[in-house]
Amino acid sequence: YYIDMRPSIIHYTDNIYDGKFDENGVPMISDGKGNLYYSPVNICQYSFIIHAKWLEKRNEKHEQILDACMNILERIKTETKSTVCWIQNKYNKRYDIKAPWVGAMDQGQALSFYIRYFQLTNNEYYLLQAEKIVAFFDLNVEDGGFKRIDKNGNLWYEEYPSSEPSYVLNGYIFALYGLIDFYRVTNDQKVKKTIDSCVSTITNNIHKYDSGYWSYYDQLKKELVRFYYQKNIHVPQMKSLYILTNNKIFDKYAQKWEKNIKPINYIFVKLMYRILPRIRRLVLKFK
């Protein structure tokens, strides 16, 4: 995968999702009410962990888990004549998104997994499914999709297709990885143009995610990311984009955000993570 997802195994060993693995080794998470369900994004991210291990050791057990993960994704997908997607049937409180909705991160990571699974099995079915996954990227937010064009003509894929644009950085890049995977295998020139548009969007807007001493999660709430995100998501994503595009702006932010990962900033971010939202609420109250 384009970043090493293996550090995220801590999410399962520490059980932060309050879930469990099913009898075939596929992760399930809690809805907060004691009910367990399959989350597409969690299944995909766990599959990237297992796939990385399989690439190193070609262990049959790892391959069986990948098979099981794919079987669940196939079971919970929504398919039409021309598209495949994974629908979220829960209300998203953070961005006030009423169910049902589809997020770009789920779609992009599923696309990456389908491409890798096609390469693992050489079964054309999964490549055809990948084509249907890509087709869903053309649906605008107002039409039930996650595609958005901003006032400057920049193309966005929303992890959370909120009524007011949220522009979550990591989710957009994960969606982009899916398109890069598809192009890598198919050489589809339409998808290549889309990839170039996405890279241009990130290049034009990456400065908006920089607080000066840390990185922001999105453009709507401007929340500072957690330490884990800075170290294991944002910095590796910038490094991967630099390798993929040779665009020096990504190297610039990779180095800057990595240098920010030091004890004094860590303490400051934990403090500001509590204070900044309260300041914003006060500002809105007295506007």
Secondary structure, 3 states (H helix, E strand, C coil): CCCCCHHHHHHHHCCCCCCEECCCCCEEEECCCCCEECCHHHHHHHHHHHHHHHHHHCCHHHHHHHHHHHHHHHHHCEECCCCEECCECCCECCCCECCCECCHHHHHHHHHHHHHHHHHHCCHHHHHHHHHHHHHCCCEHHHCCCEEECCCCCEEECCCCCCCCCCCHHHHHHHHHHHHHHHHHHCCHHHHHHHHHHHHHHHHHHHHHECCCCEECCCCCCCECCHHHHHHHHHHHHHHHHHHHCCHHHHHHHHHHHHCCCHHHHHHHHHHHHHHHHHHHHHHHCC
